[in-house]
């Protein structure tokens, strides 16, 4: 026969401490470090995409500006 955990048992105390830690993390702003990671990854993707687009446009820029490829780099 299984016994249901009581509210005064040692398991309940550890659950209470875990809940307090979660609340502390939320109030200090450390609850979601994944948001910062997501923003950094998105920024890196945007920078790589813009550099790639610029590298693709360099030959056309050289023609329009009457410049050599080495003058643009």
Order of alpha helices (4+ residues) and beta strands (2+ residues): alpha-alpha-alpha
